[in-house]
Amino acid sequence: MKISIALINILFLTFVSCGDNPNAQKVSVEDTNDSEEQRISAQAVERLDYTEYALSGEAEAAVNTWEKYQEFAIQINYLKKADLSFFTSEDKLLEDFFAQLKTTIPPDLKTKPIESRLVILETKALKLRDNITLENIKISFQLNSIKEVLVAFSNLNLQINKKLEFDEYNKIQPE
């Protein structure tokens, strides 16, 4: 007798819960809206507020032969246009790229401050890769990670400019 009452209750609950559920439709609509909001646009990247330092003429001449720097500068320009393909590649590819970037520093730029800026840039790029490949990271965190990479690259440029400027000042002899 107890089994038949339990069976009837289970069947009743099954029939009651099988009706149209308007909440289920709302969830699917919200999911599509969330996926549309998860796209990073070039306008969103342009709105990021940071100080961008360009290389001086001497610095451009100094990094002209540094192929990995030139390649990364191109990727930064793509990043500013919301093209994240370089940063969504595998960890091993990014790590190998940054290892080559750090080992191919021109001798006249190989200083501790520049090397530390490269390490910071690598850290921020790997963090960006993690934040844009994980699906549960909010767009605001992803944009913040993009900003951190842009700031790190800008600070690398500033450090290169400073190094070459100090070298120029050291060449000046007092009369």
N, C-alpha and C positions, 0 to 999 in steps of 0.2 A: 504494500500500500504506500509506504513512504517513497519507494522508488518511482511509482507512477505519478505521485504529486510532484516530485523533483523533476521528472521528465516533462510534465505538463508546464511547469514553471520555466524550464529551459526553452521549450518550444514557444511559449508566449513571449518571452524576452527576445527570442530570435526574430519573430514576426514583427514585433514592435520596433526593433532597431533596424529593420530592413527598408524602411520608408525613405522617401526623398529627404535628403538632408541639405538644406540650403547653406549650412556652414561649410560643407565639403566643397561646394562650388566657390564660395568666397576664398577658401584657402588656395585653390588652384589659381584664381585670379590674382591674389596677393603674391603668389610665387612668381608668376610671370612679370608682375610689376617689379619685384625685387631683382630679377635677373636683368631687366632692362636698366635698372638703376646701377647695377654692378659694372657697367661698362664705363671705362675711363675715357673721357673725350679730350681732344686737344685743347678745347676751351677751358676745361677744368685744370689742365696742367698749366696753361698760360696764366690762370688766375692765382697760381701759387706765388706767395710773396717771399722773395729772397733776394739777396744781393748777388748779382752775377758779375764775376771778374773775367775780363778778356785778357788774352796774352798780349804783352807788349811786342813791338817789332823784333827786339832782340830775343825775346822768349820764343816767338814763332820760329825764328831762325834756329834756335837751339833745339826745339822739339821737331823740327822738320824731318830729321832722319830717324826719329823715334817712331817706328811704324805702329807699334801697339798703342801708343798714345793717340796717334792719328785715327786709328781704327775705333778707339773708345770715344773719341770726340765725335765721330760720325754717329756712333750709337747713342750718344747723349742728344744729338740733334734729332734722331728718330724718337727718343724718349720724350722730347718736348712736343712731338707731334702725336703722342699717345701710342706709338708703336712699341709694344713691350716684348716683341719676339726675341730679342737678344737676352732679355732678363728672364724669360720663361724657359730657356734651354736647361739642360741637365746641370746639376751641381758640378759634376766633374769637368764639364766644358768651361764653366765660369771660373772654377778654381785654376784650371790650366791656363786660361787666358790671363788671369791676374798674376799667376806665377811668372809667365813670360813678360808681362808688363813690368813687373818689379825687377826681373833679371836683365832686361834690355835698356835700363835707364842709361842715358848718355853720361859719360864720365864727368863732364862739367856740371851735371845736375844731380849727381849721386851724393846727396847729403842726408843726414838723419831727419831733418824736418820734412823733406820731400818724400823720403821713404815712409815716414809715419803717416803722411797724408795719403799715400797709396794704400797703406794698410787700412786706414779709416774708410777710404773709398771702396775697397774690397768688402769690408764688413757691411757697409750700407747697401752695396749691390746685392750681396747674398741675402740680406734681410729683405730687400725689395723682392727678390725672387721668391722667397718663402711667402711673403704677404700676398703676392699676386697669384700664386699657384694654389693656395689654400682657398677653398670655397666659402668658408665661414668667416672670412675677414671682411670687415666693413669697408666700403669705398673710402671713407675718411681716413682710415689707417693706411690704405693703399696709396692714397694721394700724399699722405704724410711721408711714407717711405720714398715715394718719387722725389718729394722735396728734399729729403735727406741726401739722396744720391746727387741731385743737382747742386746742393750746397757743398757737399764733399768735393765734387769736381771743380766747382768754383774756387774753393779754398786751395785745392791743388794748384790751380792756375795762379792764384795770388801768391802762393809760396814760391812757385817758379819765378814769378816776376820779382819778388823780394830778393831771392838768391842772386839773380843776375844784376839787380840794382846794387846790392851790397858789393858784389864783385867789381862793378864799375866804380864805385866809390873808393874801394881799396886800391884801384889802379892809379888814382889821382895822388900825386906826390906833392907835399907842401913845398913851397918855394923858399 
